Amino acid sequence: MRWPVVIPGLVLIGLVAMLGYGLTRQPSILPSALLDRPAPAFNLPTLANPDRHVTTQALQGQVSLVNVWASWCVACRAESSRVAEITQRTGVPVIGLNYKDKRPDATRWLTVFGNPFSVVAVDASGRVGIDWGVAGVPETFVVDRQGVIRYKVVGAITEQQMNQRLIPILNKLKSAS
Amino acid sequence: MIPELGHLALVLALMMALVQSLWPLYGLAAGRPIYMRLAAPAALGQFLMLGVAFAALAWAFYVNDFSVVYVADNSNTNLPWFYRLGAVWGAHEGSLLLWMTELAAWSLAVVLASRSLPREVSSCVLAVMGLVSVGFLVFTLATSNPFTRQFPAPGQGRDLNPLLQDPGLVFHPPMLYMGYVGFSVAFAFAITALITGRVDSAWTRWTRPWTLAAWVFLTIGITLGSWWAYNELGWGGWWFWDPVENASFMPWLVGTALIHSLAVTEKRGIFQSWTVLLAITAFALSLLGTFLVRSGVLISVHAFATDPARGVYILGLLAGVVGGSLLLYAWRAPRFATGTEPVAVLSREGLLLLNNIFLVVAAAAVLIGTLYPILADGLGLGRLSVGPPYFNKVFLPLTAPLVLLVGGAATMAWKRTRPVVLTSRLWLPAILAVLVGVGLPLFTVGTHAVVAVAGCALGSWAILAAFEDIVRRTRGRRLKLPRQIIGMTLAHVGVGVFVIGVSLVSGFGGERDIRMRPGQSLTIAGHNVTFNGITAQQGPNYVAQVGTFTLRQGDRVVSRIHPAKRRYDDSDAVMTESGIDRDVFGDIYVSLGDSLEDGAWSVRVYNRPFVRWIWAGGFLAALGGLLALSDKRYWRRRRRRHEPHDPAAAARGHARREPAV
């Protein structure tokens, strides 16, 4: 047998091994440059009352989730009920970051699809989104008691991510004192 | 009831596919030719069953049967009927059904067109295609049944992804899949050649038209996709090096190489095992594309909703089909008789060998760029994505020499060409090409960019050299050229037109991103663009804000264009409809951004000179392929088949074989 004929086979083995490895990784979990760093400071008006502001202070003292959403985001609609389920099961408050949206649209969206958020901060210009490294909507950040970002999900949270990652991480952070 | 029938038809199609594949293979192995006869009727049965399944799903969409989960997820009563039809293949399950239906259609075409083939060849080809079909049918039934029901049925569906609500979607996927799936025929012929151990000129003559047909579909599919992206995505771009675009481009590159190497194998009886390997690779890359789109290993605008179980299955299928073929290849390919004559550099086969090398290396470069994110992750280099800078940098030096070769295609003779023949025939096209390369941008676009001028000259070279050949062939005598020659010429002209388009649009294109209030205007590429205002319009399933822009050249009003932003009722998604002033020598492309305060809008205006030439080139190449496909030499066999009892005609058919290109 002439040896060159086995080269394509070897290439295939390499390729399949690589793709198989790729399957075990979920591309939607991007490591954030902000991982294990303090959450970037913000001071934004709330959706309910433009005169009241919510700041990074709100993240201190308890484990919390920050969910970036917008009324124009299709994936956010499906994610809304999942976010609600996470708060229900873990008792962790969710701060909504309403990203590049219009107030009336956002308010209407919450009445239609439910409001899982303890408070919604309005980032109409997207400036805070830039500080947080938001690439698209939705994104979800886990912030610990000290206000440090510990985990990030890009895209809508899947059931698997919720059960296998988010809820265990939240419970662990909660029990750590 | 109808969806259950569809499901049942899928199960029956699987049974038929099993018969189509296992029986003939057993017959071949056990030396019982009678079993091989089953392949053809089984293929027909499989096609009918898949047709029933497909029709059942289309019907469910037509009558808005939202108890079918797939319909509820991808349709809506407000969706116009032609988009409901397009929605049949708008997501994973349905597009898989389309994939299999088209595979069955290709099998049927093989049955109809190959009655003149030796039975063991046609049965073996059908058996291999049947095996591929079995793999996909099991996949569909196990993980992606499009007929799954839900009760209670929702009153309204979730609507089709608004990005896909464009006439382009109705045609783009079926064309593209016809190309992908069509390579399964060449693949099946390659496997048959490995099994029977025969790669002779008869084999290549059977394989060539099938490869060409698949290539034509793929070319049209990719061109339509690019056209759709330009119109629908609102970025003014025509190609994004997105993983899924690359997935369709790789089989195209290898398929192009295959068409050319088949010509060499037919004419000179060399490169056999290389040709067989290319046929396997082209289909393997089609399968890889299927994997990339449906497994979620890469992030892409095209990716379907993903599920890891599906990824594992398709990867297994890919490994099984391609691994098995390559094992067979490693075992059998060394037995092919190979020509011992060395290949001269200055000969048509030498040129085609170079063409093959460039095309395959280009495909490899695209493959590496596409998969590099996975590799980098594995090597601990972090998560990253590979973008246009890589591809443009790598691709340009690979394609430029290729286009240079295209110009020499017609002049180069088989076996050996004297350099003096080349220079005496090609000096004129070369000089003209340089003149056009400099002149065309000078008179149309005005400014200068060196790379674009070089590209324009290169494209003109391909066109002019192709015409030189036609002029020389028709001078004085023989006005009637074989269609194959015309087809080749047209395809090469298409390459030239495409290269000119790409060069000029990337060299001289520009864009402005500005804030405009009604009444304001800007100047781009000699055009004055005035923003007249915005009006609201109600569509069937969306509300649109439609802008009006007036385009003037001097005092003359060239056109009014209407870019829009649509908000779809059911998904709340906002889509940008670009407004385009189309012209042979360039487009002015306006896309609406966001509404700002006091009536102002952010507006992006693009100047896209010669962008139309890109698609024109693609369609010309496809047309060339079609013409070559209609050449008498492929159809004479068919006529012979109709009169199988006339030995004289059969003999004539052999004796008068056209000289191959």
Interface residues (C-beta under 8 A of the other chain):
Chain A: M1 R2 V5 V6 P8 G9 L12 I13 L15 V16 M18 L19 G20 Y21 G22 L23 R25 Q26 P27 S28 L30 P31 S71 W72 V74 R77 W109
Chain B: S273 L277 I280 T281 A284 L288 F291 S295 G296 V297 L298 I299 P308 G311 V312 L315 L318 A319 V322 G323 L326 L327 Y329 A330 W331 A333 P334 L371 P373 I374 L375 D377 G378 G382 R383 R567 S571 D572 A573 V574
